[in-house]
Amino acid sequence: MDKETQVYFKDLLLKRLDELYSEAEKTVGRMTDNVENLPDPTDRATLESDRNLMLNIRDRERKLIPKIREALQRIEAGNFGQCEQCGDDIGTERMNARPVTTLCIECKRKQEANERAGGA
């Protein structure tokens, strides 16, 4: 992968990391500021459901942060965009879709097929 493309992905990953941290701060702020005492059980249930959904989303995003950091380390090491299994280029289209990926599409397909075979 050429330097210009690496810079593009580095900027993309850093921007996404900033967004994740910002959203996490907003969520914590909303949850600590909103001490709502809703008398209607349906309203309370809706609020609880919304909070649980938000926490699930943030938990998924929390798991994404280390993957972004690892991708940034791969950029610095010079092996970003290379499949960790076969060593081939992952491809810009796949990297655009999932910049934290470590497997090319063929190796990912094989991995998923093995997981389905083992899980079935």
Helices and strands as residue ranges (DSSP letters): H 3-33, H 41-77, H 92-97, H 105-119
